């Protein structure tokens, strides 16, 4: 039986459920009848669950639906249970546009006020620069170095990524204000509530470029034509966005190379070569 703060009330029952690649996940019913989803794992980095809780609250402030945080501690995060239904793909497009339009104080801003951590991959804060500089210097280059160090990225691949970083000002698209990003937006982190409205879970929230969220959704899952049309009706994408999809997929590919190895480093190198120039 897992241990939760006394203020939540006595636990009546708990059983394990599917919950991702890193954490143990539990369905908990309190004696009050309230149900919780609880994630936990041994030796989680200090502040990880509090950071996720802050990210959920920040996304919720934008008007999108997220699970309510019941409690967070050094070794757990407890969320109010969400019953699932079929996802309304048009509503997903509208809600993502609303989320991104809510903005952020700057590129690299995090609602918990510290560096962004994605499993074993930790990224510097690096606030203050324009987007192209921020993306190259504080997202792609550090992740490429970590992937190289772990043997998940070849030296040739690292060199191609370096050339992309050098060209980023010409590649990143027209300037945009910082968007409020989910930060780990793959299909498994988008649920449908019983009314069909999207529920966003497991964020790694920060201020960034909105095309990063959309590119990741294309990479690990899909973004339907219905979702994209509803998004663009509210927040049209800049010219050339379809040519930048793989540029912005470099970020999740490198994160996965650091976390899981396998073919992710080769996929990142292949994407980089498209933009590396002669």
RABELBEL-V651707 format. One record per backbone hydrogen bond with DSSP energy under -1.0 kcal/mol. CO is the residue of the C=O (numbers start at 1). NH is the residue of the N-H. E is the energy in kcal/mol with one decimal. If there is no record, write none. Layout:
CO	NH	E
CO	NH	E
This chain:
5	8	-1.6
6	9	-1.6
10	31	-2.8
13	29	-2.7
15	27	-3.2
24	40	-2.4
25	17	-2.2
26	38	-2.6
27	15	-2.0
28	36	-3.0
29	12	-2.6
29	13	-1.9
30	33	-2.0
34	30	-3.1
35	81	-2.1
36	28	-2.7
37	79	-3.0
38	26	-2.7
39	77	-1.9
40	24	-3.2
45	48	-2.0
47	51	-2.1
48	52	-1.9
49	53	-2.3
50	54	-2.3
51	55	-2.1
52	56	-2.5
53	57	-2.2
54	58	-2.2
55	59	-2.4
56	60	-2.5
57	61	-2.0
59	62	-1.3
59	64	-1.1
60	63	-1.7
65	200	-2.5
68	80	-2.8
71	78	-3.1
76	73	-2.6
77	39	-2.3
78	70	-2.6
78	71	-1.7
79	37	-2.9
88	92	-1.7
89	93	-1.6
90	94	-1.9
91	95	-2.8
92	96	-2.6
93	97	-1.9
94	98	-2.2
95	99	-2.7
96	100	-2.7
97	101	-2.1
100	103	-1.3
106	109	-1.7
109	207	-1.9
110	113	-1.4
116	123	-3.3
118	121	-2.1
121	118	-3.5
130	134	-2.7
131	135	-3.3
132	136	-2.0
133	137	-3.0
134	138	-2.6
135	140	-2.9
136	141	-2.3
139	143	-1.5
140	144	-2.7
141	145	-2.2
142	146	-2.2
143	147	-2.7
144	148	-2.4
145	149	-2.5
146	150	-1.8
147	152	-2.6
148	151	-1.4
154	158	-2.4
155	159	-2.1
156	160	-2.0
157	161	-2.2
158	162	-2.0
159	163	-1.9
160	164	-1.9
161	165	-2.5
162	166	-2.0
163	167	-1.2
167	170	-1.9
168	172	-2.4
179	208	-2.0
182	204	-2.4
184	186	-1.7
186	189	-2.2
187	190	-1.6
189	201	-2.2
191	199	-2.6
192	85	-3.0
193	196	-2.1
196	88	-3.0
197	193	-2.5
199	191	-2.8
206	181	-2.2
207	108	-3.3
208	179	-3.4
209	212	-2.0
210	214	-1.6
211	215	-2.4
212	216	-2.2
213	217	-2.0
214	218	-1.4
215	219	-1.6
216	220	-2.5
220	187	-2.5
224	228	-2.5
225	229	-2.4
226	230	-2.1
227	231	-2.3
228	232	-2.7
229	233	-1.7
230	234	-1.0
231	235	-3.0
238	241	-1.5
240	243	-1.1
241	244	-1.1
244	248	-2.1
245	249	-1.1
249	253	-2.3
250	254	-2.5
251	255	-2.3
252	256	-2.4
253	257	-1.9
254	258	-2.3
255	259	-2.4
256	260	-3.1
257	261	-1.1
261	264	-1.5
263	267	-2.2
264	268	-2.3
265	269	-2.4
266	270	-2.3
267	271	-2.3
268	272	-2.5
269	273	-2.1
272	275	-1.5
272	276	-1.1
